[in-house]
Amino acid sequence: MVLKCKNFNIIKFFFFFKTKIFLITNYINQFFLNIQTKKGFSFKVNFIIMLTQLQHTLPDMKEEIISDVLEWFDQDVEKTKDVLTWLMENTTNLQQQHHLMNLFKGFGNNLGKEIISQTWKNYNQIYVDTVEKLLEICATSNLNELNVNKI
């Protein structure tokens, strides 16, 4: 009788051990699979390191803004630093940073930072008024291009 119980415990231990090895193997495989993908472990580690460095360089800038700009520029630290510095020079609070960032995302390809920031200042950092003026500037510049092409 004792022999049977002992064998049962050995078999039970074997299945328990086998299950643990299976789970650990799956975990290790998933870990290495994540490392190989762009959105995997190494990508996240690099992102966190860059985010921390930028937070240290620009301590008054909120993490969410730094993170947003860093993602927007595909982790290009120099471009991110340039835009974050520009944001800090032209805003005083988090809401203004978000607004100016949205203006740059929306109009940055058509208009330079100088035009955007000057319009922002001219319209007393009021988002809706600035958007309307920037739309007007874009429309006018598109008309001017059309007129130049006709000549």
N, C-alpha and C positions, 0 to 999 in steps of 0.2 A: 504494500500500500504506500509506503513512504517513497519507494522508487517511482511509482506512477506520479505522485504529486511533484516530485523533484523534476521529472521529465516535462511535466506540464509547465512548471515554472521556467524551465530552460526554453521551451518552445514559445511561451508567452514573451520572455525576454528577447528572444530572437526576432519575433515579429515587431515588437516595440522598437528595437534597435534598427531594424530594416526600415521602418516607417520614418524614424528620425533621420537616417541617412538620405532617404528619398527627399524629405522636406529640405534638408540642408543643401542637397545637390540642386534642387529646383531654385532655391534662393540664390545660390552662387551663379547659376546659369542666368537668372534674371538680372543679377548685379552686372555681369559682364555684358549682357545684351544692352542694358541701359548705358553703359560706358561707350559702347560702339555707336550709339545714335546721337544725333546732334542735340536733341533735347535731353540727353542722358546726364549721367553723373558729372562727367568732366566739364560739360557745357555749363551746368549749374554752379559748379565750384568756381570756374573762371568768372562767371557773372557775379557771384557773391564777392569774390576778391576785388573785381573792378568797382563794384558798388561801394564796398568798404573804403577803397582808396579815394573815390570821388567824394564820399561823405567826409572823409578826413580833410581833403583839400577844400571843400565847400561846406563847412559845418552849419551854415545858416540855411542851407537848401534841404528841403524835406526829402526823405527817402523815396516816397512815391513818385516825386517829380524826377529824381535822379534815375530811378528804375525805369520810368516811362521813356525818358530820353535815351537811356542806354539801350533799351530794347528797340526803339525806333531807329537808331543808327547801327543796329546789328553789332553791338558791343565795340564800336569804334570809339575809343576813349578820347582821342583828340577832338573829334567832332562833337562828342557829348560834352566835353569840358567847355568847348567854345560856346555852345548853345546855353549851357547852364550858367556860365559867366554872364552872357548876354541877358538871360532871364533875371539874374540877380541885380544887374545894373538898371533894369527897367521896371522892376516890381518891388512891392514892399510886403506882400503877404501871400499865403498859399493860394487863395482864390485868384489873385492877379496872375500868379505864376501859371496856373492852369489855363486861364484865359489867353495869356500871351503865347503859351505853348500851343494851344489850339489854333491861334491865328497863324503862327509859324508853320504848323502842319498844313493848314488850309491854303496859305498864300505864299509859303516859302519858296516853292518852285517857280512861281511867277514874279514875285517881288523879293527884293533883298531884305535882310534884317533891318537895314537902316530905314527903309521906307516904312516897314511895319512898325518899328519902334517910334519913329517920328509921328506917324499917324496915331499911334497909341497915346503918345504924350499930347498931341494936338487935341484929341478928343477926350482929354482928362481921364484916361484909362477906363473908359466906359466901353465894354465889350461890344454891345449891339451897334453903337455909333461907329466904332472902329471898323467893324465888319462891313457896314454899309459903305463907308468911305473906301475901304480896300476893294470892295466889289466894283465901285465906281471907277477906281483907278485901273483895275484890270480891264473893265469894259472899254475905257478910253484908250488904253494902250493897245487893245485888240483892234479898235477902230483905226488908230493911227497906223498900225501895221498893215491893215487892209488898204488904206489910202496910199501908203508908200509903195505897196506891191502893184497898185493900179497905175501909178505914175511910171 
